[in-house]
């Protein structure tokens, strides 16, 4: 199986997984009949767990299995109410799993593929220039063939036309030594004309895919500046340390938004401890607890806390990847948007 077939197979498996989870979501409405946690529900839950264990890591099945209200029922009616809440939460988990499967095993893996594709195209361009302007081709022969094949397969997969017809350096030598390209400059220009439009298009797509993650301008200068830093860092990150830094910038942006909305006199302090000026967690907790108090807003408060935890964890993770950095950025931007809406800073 070549690499193109392997990628297609992975996508087929992803599509199968998504289709199965969608069918499980569609069945939720029919599970709401009494009694609570009826046999039909138990069969549905078990089958869903089997799907998650097959297509995801075990922790996803554990998250799904452990979801639901963590409260004791005081009556049969209350138990049924908790059962309905459990179904809604499990539905939310499944919808989230589907989005992650689509987004981070297709779209965001595609962003990484674009980065690698651009690197390989640049390498092929540089090799072609080197061997046609005096450098011996021997050291490049195998590297050129391997990278050419990978680039060609990836371009086909992404519905791009490969502008380079020279699958090995012998064929390229036949072109530049034929008399059509008599000077070094003419060879460099030929290669630039061949590859530059493709490189420009790939760069534009890579940046646009990453930019889709970002929030609109909030009008809070320091927050917007923080978002710009995250965007730039995520676009330029190449190694674990770069991706770790995304977590640091996310934390700084969340501190900035907390400083914009938190009012010590107005917002109730949790645990009797006044937050420091850089304690985004306590400031935002106090802000949300005051502005969105009550059990109805428990999920919102949980999202804020989880996003802060994700940013803090990432900046200390020595094996950070693009996927983790992008997830962290998305979580931070979600909080920024939510706080902007709650504060009235964003409105119709």
Secondary structure, DSSP 8 states (H G I E B T S, - for coil): --HHHHHHHHHHHHHHHHHHHHHHHHTGGGG-SSSTT-HHHHHHHHHHHHHHHHHS-HHHHHHHHT-S--S--SSHHHHHHHHHHHHHHHHHHHHHHHHHHHIIIIIHHHHHHHHHHHHHHHHHHHHHHHHTTT--SGGGHHHHHHHHHHHHHHHHHTT--------SHHHHHHHHTTTSS-SHHHHHHHHHHHHHHHHHHHHHHHHHHHHTT-----S-HHHHHHHHHHHHHHHH--SHHHHHHHHHHHHHHHHHHHHHH--TTTS--GGG----TT-HHHHHHHHHHHHT-SGGGHHHHHHHHHHHHHHHHHTT-TT--HHHHHHHHHHHHHHHHHHHHHTTSS--
